[in-house]
Amino acid sequence: MILSSIIYIEKNEKYLMLHRTRKENDANKDKWIGVGGKFEEGETPEECARRETYEETGLTLRNLFYRGVVTFTSDEYPSEQMHLFKSTAFSGKIKDCDEGELDWIEKEKLLSLPIWEGDKIFLRLLDKDIPFFSLKLRYKGNALVQAVLNEVEILARE
């Protein structure tokens, strides 16, 4: 199972989003996602979040809120456990990202962009500021077929 961290950096009712357009063989090609990536050997979720944010954006996080764990399963891609964070304070200047374009996107417009269907679920949870959660998302191809939030099925379509 792949372990990763993803960070949604918030400023003025906007999230800093990455439009994935530059990476070869990218499962997220042309999608908008938060910044983040895979754990390096021995890293904690928080260490990964801070490192990936700096590498992809040039920003240093001044706060970090651990909001949840999202487990992805798929018939096409390896399983992944993603640790979800939010940050509202940072320093530095945004740099060019080699994986795509970074842009501040208004939260109210985010769900209309090309994003994974399951991302819409956890973005709504982030926006509601609910307590720490566990979300399992099961995909067939690019279609979300099941979502389970804190052991309660909230979406099922086969």
C-alpha positions in Angstrom: 0.0 0.0 0.0 1.2 3.5 -0.9 1.4 6.0 2.0 1.0 9.7 1.2 0.1 13.1 2.6 -2.0 15.8 0.9 -2.3 19.3 2.1 -5.0 21.9 1.4 -3.5 25.3 2.1 -6.2 27.9 2.7 -6.1 31.7 2.3 -9.0 34.2 1.8 -11.6 31.4 1.2 -9.3 29.8 -1.5 -7.2 26.7 -1.6 -3.8 26.4 -3.2 -4.4 23.8 -5.9 -2.1 21.9 -8.3 -3.4 21.3 -11.8 -1.5 18.1 -12.7 -0.3 18.6 -16.3 3.4 18.0 -16.5 4.2 14.6 -15.0 4.6 11.5 -17.2 2.3 8.5 -16.6 0.3 10.4 -14.0 -2.9 8.8 -12.6 -3.9 12.4 -11.7 -3.3 13.8 -15.2 -5.3 17.0 -15.9 -7.0 16.8 -12.4 -6.8 19.5 -9.8 -5.5 18.2 -6.4 -4.0 19.6 -3.2 -0.2 19.5 -2.9 1.5 16.5 -1.5 3.0 13.1 -2.3 4.4 9.8 -1.1 6.2 9.2 2.2 9.9 8.8 2.2 11.4 6.0 4.3 10.9 6.7 8.0 8.7 9.8 7.6 5.7 10.6 9.6 2.6 11.9 7.9 3.4 15.4 9.2 7.0 15.3 8.0 5.9 14.2 4.6 3.3 17.0 4.4 5.8 19.7 5.3 8.5 18.3 2.9 6.1 17.8 0.0 4.6 21.3 0.4 8.1 22.9 0.4 9.2 20.9 -2.6 6.1 21.5 -4.7 5.4 25.1 -3.7 8.4 26.7 -2.0 6.2 27.4 1.0 7.0 26.6 4.6 3.9 25.6 6.6 3.5 27.5 10.0 0.5 25.4 11.1 -0.7 21.9 10.2 -4.1 20.4 11.1 -4.4 16.6 10.7 -7.9 16.2 9.5 -8.3 12.6 8.3 -7.2 9.4 6.6 -8.5 8.5 3.2 -8.0 4.9 1.9 -8.2 4.4 -1.8 -8.8 1.1 -3.5 -9.0 0.6 -7.3 -9.1 -2.1 -9.9 -6.5 -0.2 -11.9 -4.2 1.5 -9.4 -2.3 0.3 -6.2 -4.2 0.9 -2.9 -3.2 4.1 -1.2 -3.6 5.5 2.3 -3.6 9.3 2.2 -3.2 11.5 5.3 -5.2 14.6 4.8 -4.1 18.0 6.2 -5.1 21.6 6.2 -2.9 24.6 6.8 -3.9 28.3 7.2 -0.5 29.9 7.9 2.7 29.7 5.8 5.7 31.7 4.7 7.8 31.9 1.6 7.1 32.7 -2.0 5.3 30.3 -4.4 7.7 28.8 -6.9 7.1 27.0 -10.2 6.1 23.3 -9.7 7.5 20.6 -12.0 4.2 18.6 -11.7 1.8 21.3 -13.0 0.4 24.7 -12.4 -0.3 26.1 -8.9 -3.2 28.4 -8.5 -5.4 29.8 -5.7 -8.9 28.5 -6.4 -12.0 29.8 -4.6 -13.5 27.1 -2.5 -17.0 27.6 -3.9 -15.6 27.0 -7.5 -13.4 24.0 -6.7 -16.0 21.3 -7.1 -16.7 22.4 -10.6 -13.1 21.8 -11.7 -11.9 18.4 -13.0 -11.3 16.6 -9.7 -11.8 13.0 -8.6 -15.3 12.3 -7.4 -14.1 11.1 -4.1 -12.1 14.3 -3.5 -15.4 16.1 -3.6 -16.5 14.1 -0.5 -13.4 14.9 1.6 -13.3 18.6 0.4 -16.8 19.0 1.7 -15.7 17.4 5.0 -12.7 19.8 5.2 -15.0 22.8 4.5 -17.4 21.7 7.3 -14.5 21.5 9.7 -15.8 18.2 11.2 -13.6 16.2 13.6 -11.0 13.7 12.4 -12.4 11.2 10.0 -11.7 8.0 8.1 -12.9 7.7 4.6 -12.6 4.7 2.3 -13.1 5.3 -1.5 -13.4 2.4 -3.9 -13.0 3.0 -7.6 -13.6 0.9 -10.7 -11.5 2.7 -13.4 -12.2 6.4 -12.9 -15.7 5.8 -11.4 -16.3 6.0 -7.7 -18.4 3.0 -6.7 -18.3 3.0 -2.9 -17.6 5.5 -0.2 -17.5 4.6 3.5 -17.2 7.4 6.1 -16.2 6.3 9.7 -17.5 2.8 8.9 -20.8 4.0 7.5 -21.5 3.5 3.8 -22.5 6.8 2.2 -22.3 5.9 -1.4 -22.8 2.5 -3.1 -23.2 2.0 -6.9 -22.2 -1.1 -8.8 
